[in-house]
Amino acid sequence: MNPELLVRELRDFRLDRRRQATLFEESSDGGGARGATTAPEQGTLDFGGRSIPLITNEFWSRRQRQSHSLHELSYRACFKGELPRFFIERLTKPGDVVLDPFMGRGTTCLEAALLGRIPFGNDVNPLSRVLLEPRLRPPSLEAIRERLDSIGLERVFEEARSGRHQSRSVDENLEVFFHPGTLAQLRVLQERLVHDGADPIDHWIRMVATNRLTGHSPGFFSVRTMPPNQAVRVESQRRLNDKHGLEPPLRDVREIIQRKSASLLRDHDSKTESLLDGVRDRARFLTKDARDLRGVDDRSVRLVVTSPPFIDIVDYAGDNWLRCWFNGIDAEQASESITTPRKIEAWQEFVTDVFRELERCLVPGGWIVFEVGEVRNGTIRLEEHVVPAAIDAGLDVVAIAVHSQEFTKTANCWGVANNSKGTNSNRLVILRRGT
Ligand SMILES: C[S@@+](CC[C@H](N)C(=O)[O-])C[C@H]1O[C@@H](n2cnc3c(N)ncnc32)[C@H](O)[C@@H]1O
């Protein structure tokens, strides 16, 4: 697809009416019907004499669970599977390489694999590979059940339930979140799973357990914490426990892992199995700074879909300390490598260096879709810093697409009137390497 065609496609795109109808029937916020009948806002943006198409549209549904069930793992600042799918379907063909240099939970990589593209991924935090790779090789529920039975969790759970369990060691920070009997089960899992000889079934169980560590419902191992994609900090949790009289309940770790596995595997069938089988051996994953992706060949990537760390709004390492603990990852070290510039100038410099590296990896005519949001209550628009960074790195700026569900004809699509803070819309800068 050439850039003009893509711009036209973004402008003319209309979300499927039938899906919309179902969406609005189910929507509880009552705000959707307006969006369904409103034409998209169009315009251009001027950057140093260049006129860049700006397109606001509703590119995918606000409905939950539109993506494959294998995506359903929480991660701070992740995007929905529909975002990479929209661009992978239009800008690549089966067998092409799709890269995410800041892969997080691996949304782009998993979606690429499910569409028969070769996923390449990278994240400076080793947790990303723990979360993604097992989902490219899902074991059967039967195999997971048998493995869980062989680990001996049931015995530890029963001992705790009958009061026979003696806590081996007390860790005050961990016991803010977990009942001692739950912690004992987690330690058994750690010993069994986090070692070199672990196989794909162990890796799957480790991924699910990592995801179930903390959350707000009995489907998690911990006492009720903030929603699963929020930060978990010892001091704030201690306060929450004190305020609401919360005590970590004993959890059946084996049962929770089985239940979440069944949910993740809900959509997994012979079709997805053969798609994953077809691409897995050519997939490539790195744990590096995105400015240096040695290991990805020059001119090998057709499409990049990614969202970088935003300036200082998300503390990925702080948020993930319990996940790091469970996986034997040094959270301090992971934290030091994660980029969270406080100043916009430093962020723009970082992004310029990343673009130079991505330009090396792209085939001529290859694409980058770079998702950023508004930060600091809309006072900084990151895309205004992405565009000059891209130009400095020698990339063509094709368009800026704003995915928005709430726009109206009179809305200023650059404003954040609908958003109290943080990043509510998806703002996508679309770039291309020259042919
Ligand atoms: C916005 S999140 C990506 C979320 C991802 N799109 C998803 O759907 O899960 C940004 C990611 O960048 C990673 N990161 C931060 N600094 C990095 C760096 N210098 N090099 C590579 N990855 C980095 C963080 O660990 C985090 O996972």
The ligand as an SDF file (V2000), in Angstrom:
LIG
                    3D

 27 29  0  0  0  0  0  0  0  0999 V2000
    4.1910    1.5280   26.8060 C   0  0  0  0  0  0  0  0  0  0  0  0
    5.0340    0.0630   27.3000 S   0  0  0  0  0  0  0  0  0  0  0  0
    4.7300   -0.9900   25.9240 C   0  0  0  0  0  0  0  0  0  0  0  0
    3.4400   -1.7320   26.0520 C   0  0  0  0  0  0  0  0  0  0  0  0
    3.1550   -2.6320   24.8720 C   0  0  0  0  0  0  0  0  0  0  0  0
    2.7670   -1.8780   23.6870 N   0  0  0  0  0  0  0  0  0  0  0  0
    2.0420   -3.6220   25.2460 C   0  0  0  0  0  0  0  0  0  0  0  0
    0.9880   -3.6210   24.6020 O   0  0  0  0  0  0  0  0  0  0  0  0
    2.2300   -4.3410   26.2380 O   0  0  0  0  0  0  0  0  0  0  0  0
    6.7150    0.5300   27.0860 C   0  0  0  0  0  0  0  0  0  0  0  0
    7.7360   -0.5640   27.3570 C   0  0  0  0  0  0  0  0  0  0  0  0
    9.0320   -0.0330   27.0700 O   0  0  0  0  0  0  0  0  0  0  0  0
    9.9850   -0.6990   27.8830 C   0  0  0  0  0  0  0  0  0  0  0  0
   11.2080    0.1150   27.8880 N   0  0  0  0  0  0  0  0  0  0  0  0
   11.4810    1.2320   28.6140 C   0  0  0  0  0  0  0  0  0  0  0  0
   12.6950    1.7420   28.2710 N   0  0  0  0  0  0  0  0  0  0  0  0
   13.1940    0.9300   27.2900 C   0  0  0  0  0  0  0  0  0  0  0  0
   14.3820    0.9530   26.5150 C   0  0  0  0  0  0  0  0  0  0  0  0
   15.3170    1.9120   26.6720 N   0  0  0  0  0  0  0  0  0  0  0  0
   14.5830   -0.0310   25.5880 N   0  0  0  0  0  0  0  0  0  0  0  0
   13.6400   -1.0200   25.4300 C   0  0  0  0  0  0  0  0  0  0  0  0
   12.5030   -1.0850   26.1540 N   0  0  0  0  0  0  0  0  0  0  0  0
   12.2620   -0.1120   27.0620 C   0  0  0  0  0  0  0  0  0  0  0  0
    9.2670   -0.8490   29.2290 C   0  0  0  0  0  0  0  0  0  0  0  0
    9.8320   -1.9300   29.9590 O   0  0  0  0  0  0  0  0  0  0  0  0
    7.8200   -1.1080   28.7710 C   0  0  0  0  0  0  0  0  0  0  0  0
    7.5480   -2.4930   28.7480 O   0  0  0  0  0  0  0  0  0  0  0  0
  1  2  1  0
  2  3  1  0
  2 10  1  0
  3  4  1  0
  4  5  1  0
  5  6  1  0
  5  7  1  0
  7  8  2  0
  7  9  1  0
 10 11  1  0
 11 12  1  0
 11 26  1  0
 12 13  1  0
 13 14  1  0
 13 24  1  0
 14 15  1  0
 14 23  1  0
 15 16  2  0
 16 17  1  0
 17 18  1  0
 17 23  2  0
 18 19  1  0
 18 20  2  0
 20 21  1  0
 21 22  2  0
 22 23  1  0
 24 25  1  0
 24 26  1  0
 26 27  1  0
M  CHG  2   2   1   9  -1
M  END
$$$$
